[in-house]
Amino acid sequence: MTPKNRVLAALQHREADRVPTGEFATDYSVIEQALGRKTFWRAKRRYHEALWDGRRDEVVESMKRDTVDFTLAMGLDMVPVNLVPHRDFPFAKPKQLGEDTWEDERGNLLKYSHETEDIGLWRAGDKQPPTRDFRLPPEPDESELELVRHVVERLGETHFVFCRPGRFGGLGYIRGWTEDQFIRVAEDPDAVAAAHLRAAEGTSELLRPFVEAGVDGVALGVDYGHNHGPFVSPATFAKVYAPALKRQCELVHEAGLPCLFHSCGNNRVILDQMVAAGIDAYQAIQPLEKIHEIKAQFGDRLTLWGGVSSDTLCSGTPEQVRHQTLFTLKHCAPGGGLLLGSSHSVLVKTPLRN
């Protein structure tokens, strides 16, 4: 079977010649270990600093080359693609305040994390950004589709190419949930639900360039919780978030593609609603969620993507990784419906041997 056929079999709950493997994301350090060279693919601080220095084309060429080479070198069945920054996007280099701190033109304070190596928004600014002549075109142009077209051309016949929709249109830094968002949910859940539903209606437009380019699947993502459970109660989730998720799934399916859904957190108490909404595969399955129990409860309706703890991959031994892998294969592979991968992504500092 081809890698693509293996993944399609798993999504159709059929057993393939072997369980397919793939990752939602892999950080640069593992790619560099595998390929023996530097990369800008998920290179975190180095990626941002290169864009600030006007090296956009160098960054994109590295992403194109290394996405293909890493997929082939590791024998993966799935390969992610996304839009890249527009060739003419005016990257504004922030003012460096310290070794790991910057202030951008909007007054946002940015900090570097030595733990994750991300540059994140530490404190939002209140400055009016300068007026620029450049405006992103309404639809992604060819420069933004460079990575997608390259990977589909090189691997589209053999591998399952899935997209992670979204455009680079501004900051591009790590940003999390805020207290204000949940205050709005508590004070006016109907308005928040309506806003999410309106946003969901834009899914078709978001997907169009990927569909026309020939991708095989769509990986949407919303982080609904933390280690101890979802951010909101199941009743609130049903009212505020589930309708928008259902509409997104409908639009993905209308485009003829499966919906692979990435969601961090222990979502067990709302997973029935996520399945009912129409997701085809669930990714970022944390060890706390007990993947074998999810298989027993939803295995005939939901493809599971994961099975090996990202923490174990990062800090464990090869024997511990092997133990988790064999456990997942034993309990989740029979009957199909398993995409073997990490519980979230392959994180920076993960040793290649794992």
Secondary structure, DSSP 4 states (H G I P E B T S, - for coil): --HHHHHHHHHTT---SS--B--S-B-HHHHHHHHTS---TT-THHHHHHHHTT-HHHHHHHHHHHHHHHHHHHT-SEEEE-----TT--PPPPEEEETTEEE-TT--EEEE-TTT--EEEEE---PPPPP-S----SS--TTTTHHHHHHHHHHTTTSEEEE------S---B----HHHHHHHHH-HHHHHHHHHHHHTTHHHHHHHHHHHT-SEEEEE---EETTEESS-HHHHHHHTHHHHHHHHHHHHHTT--EEEE--S--GGGHHHHHHHT-SEEE---GGG-HHHHHHHHTTT-EEEEEE-HHHHHHS-HHHHHHHHHHHHHHHSTTS-EEEEESS-B-TT--TT-
